[in-house]
Amino acid sequence: MLINGVTFAWMSDKGSLKGDMCHASIDRMIEGLNPTHIILPVLAWQETAQSTAIDYRTRTFDDDEVIGLIGYIHNKGVQVILKPMVNIRDGTWRAYIDFINNDVPCEPKWRDWFAAYTKYQTHYARMAEDMGVYMFIAGCELILSERREAEWRRLIEAVRGEYAGLVTYNTDKYQEDRVNWWDACDVISSSGYYPWDDWDRQLTRIEGVVRKYDKPFFFAEAGCPAVAGAANVPNDWSRKGAYDPEEQDKYYRSMFAACERYPFVKGYGLWDWPLDLESAGTEAYKRSYHIYGTQAEKTIRRYFDKRAAASQ
């Protein structure tokens, strides 16, 4: 398994996957990074962390635009990883979705949330099967739900009922050894936002998980904002500070160097590449995780090329 992947179009508007702007960005990514895979995150929404209704129609990309973009990427010779994710409208991080363990009358229940979540995931699993995508990521960073092992096993079984390809779940940083149902997945994956100087310690810990379950592993997310000091806490997306492209580049160089010492790491879904390249000149863009037009882009391209050549 070799995944030189990049996440594309996070938080983009409904309807934006159609047309020249989107295709131009995909073309520029392929030209600049030569990825083997593009990860498409498709967002659904719930009102609060204790809501049991999941809306994957109102603000989410239309099916035809997702299908059209998958076809466009495939025609470019790049594989797609489909990643349906859930966000919370009030801004709470999805990791905090949680309910009382035992059903309580008049209170929201895990069974209702998982029923809605399963309907959402299987909808896109059918699309993934129809479009022949490389891998399906059946959840992302839903930390407080991960203890619900029986429900997750049923969810993955339901996804497999619609999709015959590789299935994984994207746990969060520091959680790889806390998921007890990796055997239900084909691949183990996590969000690798680890401090730039702590990679060896974390990779040693993750390697124990990979050996226990005997599954391939990749970082479904990894990256760092171009902000001074961000390499120390790369998961802090709200960090304030001076624009520092060297900091972002340092982070990628340290991550790649460390991961090369651990062959169990099969790849990355780097975070991330924007749909609207015209936003690259804004201050918000410069201090984000985006890698288009950055110093880190060149570092990533060299590393991707090196990995691709070694795999031949």
C-alpha positions in Angstrom: 0.0 0.0 0.0 1.3 3.4 -1.0 -0.8 6.5 -0.2 0.6 9.9 -1.2 -2.7 11.6 -0.4 -4.0 15.1 0.0 -7.4 16.2 1.4 -9.3 18.5 -0.9 -12.1 21.1 -0.6 -12.7 21.0 3.2 -15.7 23.2 4.2 -16.3 24.2 0.6 -19.8 25.4 -0.3 -22.5 23.3 -1.8 -22.3 23.4 -5.6 -18.7 24.3 -5.6 -17.4 21.0 -6.8 -18.8 21.8 -10.3 -17.0 24.0 -12.8 -13.7 25.4 -13.8 -12.5 26.7 -10.4 -12.7 23.2 -8.8 -11.1 21.5 -11.8 -8.3 24.1 -12.0 -7.5 23.5 -8.4 -7.4 19.7 -8.8 -5.2 20.1 -11.9 -2.8 22.4 -10.0 -2.6 19.9 -7.1 -1.8 17.0 -9.4 0.8 19.1 -11.2 2.4 20.4 -8.0 2.3 17.3 -5.8 1.8 14.3 -8.0 -0.5 12.6 -5.5 -1.6 9.0 -5.8 -4.8 9.7 -3.9 -7.1 12.6 -3.2 -9.3 12.4 -0.1 -12.8 14.0 -0.5 -14.4 14.9 2.8 -18.2 15.2 2.5 -19.8 17.0 5.5 -23.0 16.3 7.3 -24.3 18.4 10.2 -26.0 18.0 13.5 -27.2 20.8 15.7 -25.4 20.0 18.9 -23.2 17.3 20.4 -26.3 15.7 21.8 -28.5 15.8 18.7 -29.5 12.5 17.1 -30.5 13.9 13.7 -27.8 14.1 11.0 -28.5 16.3 8.0 -26.6 15.3 4.9 -28.7 17.1 2.4 -29.2 20.8 3.2 -25.6 22.1 3.3 -23.8 19.0 2.0 -22.5 18.7 -1.6 -25.2 17.3 -4.0 -24.6 13.7 -5.0 -24.2 14.6 -8.6 -21.3 17.0 -7.9 -19.5 14.5 -5.7 -19.9 11.8 -8.4 -18.8 14.2 -11.1 -15.6 15.2 -9.2 -14.7 11.6 -8.4 -15.0 10.8 -12.2 -12.9 13.9 -13.0 -10.2 12.8 -10.6 -10.2 9.2 -11.8 -9.8 10.5 -15.4 -6.7 12.2 -14.2 -5.2 8.9 -13.1 -5.5 9.6 -9.4 -7.5 7.4 -6.9 -10.1 8.7 -4.5 -10.7 8.1 -0.9 -14.2 9.1 0.2 -14.6 10.5 3.7 -18.1 11.3 4.9 -17.6 13.4 8.1 -20.0 14.9 10.6 -19.7 18.5 12.0 -21.7 20.3 14.7 -23.4 23.6 13.8 -22.7 25.3 17.2 -18.9 24.8 16.6 -18.3 22.0 19.1 -15.7 19.5 17.9 -17.2 16.2 16.7 -15.1 14.4 19.3 -17.5 15.5 21.9 -20.6 13.8 20.5 -21.8 11.8 23.4 -24.9 10.3 25.1 -25.8 8.6 28.4 -24.6 5.0 28.2 -27.9 3.5 29.3 -31.1 4.6 27.6 -33.0 7.1 29.7 -36.6 8.1 28.8 -36.9 11.6 27.2 -33.1 11.8 26.7 -31.2 11.5 23.4 -29.9 8.0 22.9 -26.9 6.4 21.3 -29.2 4.0 19.3 -30.9 6.9 17.6 -27.6 8.6 16.7 -26.1 5.5 15.3 -29.3 4.8 13.3 -29.0 8.3 11.7 -25.2 8.0 11.3 -25.5 4.6 9.6 -28.1 5.9 7.1 -25.6 8.7 6.3 -22.6 6.5 5.9 -24.3 3.8 3.9 -25.6 6.4 1.5 -22.0 7.4 0.6 -20.8 3.8 0.8 -23.2 3.0 -2.1 -21.7 5.9 -4.0 -18.2 4.7 -3.3 -19.1 1.3 -4.6 -20.7 2.7 -7.8 -17.7 5.0 -8.5 -15.0 2.5 -7.6 -13.2 4.6 -5.0 -10.1 3.2 -3.5 -11.1 3.4 0.2 -14.0 4.5 2.4 -13.4 6.3 5.7 -16.4 5.6 7.9 -15.9 8.3 10.5 -13.4 10.8 11.8 -12.3 11.8 15.3 -15.5 10.7 17.0 -13.6 10.0 20.2 -16.3 9.7 22.8 -18.3 7.4 20.5 -15.4 4.9 20.1 -16.2 3.1 23.4 -19.5 2.0 21.7 -17.8 -1.0 20.2 -20.9 -3.0 19.3 -22.4 -0.1 17.5 -19.2 0.6 15.5 -19.0 -3.0 14.5 -22.5 -3.0 13.2 -21.9 0.3 11.4 -18.8 -1.1 9.6 -20.8 -4.2 8.7 -23.5 -2.1 7.2 -20.9 -0.1 5.2 -19.5 -3.4 3.9 -23.0 -4.4 2.8 -22.8 -1.5 0.3 -19.1 -1.2 -0.5 -16.6 -3.9 -1.4 -13.4 -1.9 -1.1 -11.1 -1.0 1.8 -12.8 0.3 4.9 -11.2 2.3 7.7 -12.0 4.7 10.5 -10.0 7.8 11.2 -9.4 8.0 14.9 -7.7 11.1 16.4 -4.2 11.7 17.6 -3.2 9.8 20.8 -6.2 7.5 20.4 -4.8 4.7 18.2 -4.3 2.3 21.1 -7.7 3.1 22.6 -9.9 1.7 19.7 -10.8 -1.9 20.5 -12.4 -2.8 17.1 -9.6 -2.3 14.6 -10.0 -5.9 13.6 -13.4 -4.9 12.0 -11.5 -2.5 9.6 -9.2 -3.3 6.7 -6.8 -0.4 7.5 -6.0 1.5 10.7 -5.8 5.3 10.3 -5.5 8.4 12.5 -5.0 12.1 12.5 -1.3 12.5 12.9 -1.0 16.0 14.4 2.0 15.2 16.7 4.6 17.7 17.8 7.5 18.0 15.4 10.0 16.6 18.0 7.8 13.8 19.4 7.3 11.6 16.3 9.5 8.7 17.4 7.8 8.3 20.7 4.3 8.3 19.1 5.3 6.1 16.2 6.7 3.5 18.5 3.4 3.5 20.4 1.3 3.2 17.2 3.6 0.4 15.9 2.4 -1.7 18.8 -1.2 -1.3 17.7 -0.4 -2.1 14.1 1.4 -5.3 15.2 -1.4 -6.4 17.5 -4.0 -6.1 14.7 -1.8 -6.9 11.8 -3.4 -4.2 9.6 -1.9 -1.6 7.2 -1.7 1.9 8.7 -1.7 5.4 7.3 -2.2 8.9 8.6 -5.6 9.9 7.2 -4.8 13.5 8.3 -1.5 15.2 9.0 -0.3 18.8 8.7 0.6 22.0 10.4 -0.4 25.7 10.0 2.1 28.2 8.7 2.2 30.1 12.1 5.1 30.7 14.4 5.4 27.9 17.0 2.7 25.8 15.4 5.0 22.8 15.0 4.9 22.3 18.7 1.1 21.9 18.8 0.1 21.3 15.2 -3.5 20.3 16.1 -4.2 23.9 17.4 -6.0 25.3 14.4 -6.9 28.5 16.2 -3.3 29.4 17.1 -2.5 33.1 16.8 0.9 34.2 15.7 3.1 35.5 12.9 3.0 34.0 9.5 5.8 31.5 9.3 6.1 29.3 6.2 9.4 27.9 7.5 7.6 26.5 10.6 5.2 24.6 8.4 8.0 23.3 6.2 10.0 22.3 9.3 7.1 20.3 10.5 6.7 18.3 7.2 10.4 17.6 7.0 10.5 16.3 10.6 7.4 14.2 10.1 8.6 12.6 6.8 12.1 11.9 8.3 10.6 10.2 11.3 8.0 8.2 9.4 10.7 6.9 7.1 12.2 5.1 10.1 8.9 3.2 10.6 8.0 1.3 7.5 4.6 0.4 8.9 3.4 4.0 7.9 2.0 3.4 4.4 1.0 7.0 3.6 -0.7 10.2 4.3 -3.9 12.3 3.7 -2.2 15.7 4.1 -4.3 18.5 5.4 -5.0 20.3 3.1 -5.5 21.8 -0.4 -8.2 24.5 -1.0 -10.8 24.5 -3.8 -10.5 28.3 -4.3 -6.9 29.0 -5.2 -7.6 32.7 -5.3 -7.9 32.7 -1.5 -4.1 32.0 -1.3 -3.2 35.6 -0.9 -5.4 36.3 2.1 -4.1 36.5 5.6 -6.4 33.8 6.8 -5.1 31.5 4.1 -1.5 32.2 4.9 -2.0 31.2 8.6 -3.9 28.0 7.7 -3.0 24.4 7.0 -3.2 24.9 3.2 -0.1 23.8 1.3 -0.8 25.3 -2.1 2.0 27.7 -3.2 3.9 27.2 0.1 7.5 26.3 0.9 6.1 23.0 2.2 4.6 22.2 -1.2 8.0 21.7 -2.7 9.1 19.5 0.3 6.0 17.4 -0.1 6.5 16.9 -3.8 10.1 15.8 -3.4 9.0 13.3 -0.7 6.0 12.0 -2.7 8.3 11.5 -5.8 10.9 9.7 -3.6 8.2 7.3 -2.2 6.7 6.6 -5.6 10.1 5.8 -7.1 11.0 3.5 -4.2 7.7 1.6 -4.7 8.3 0.8 -8.3 
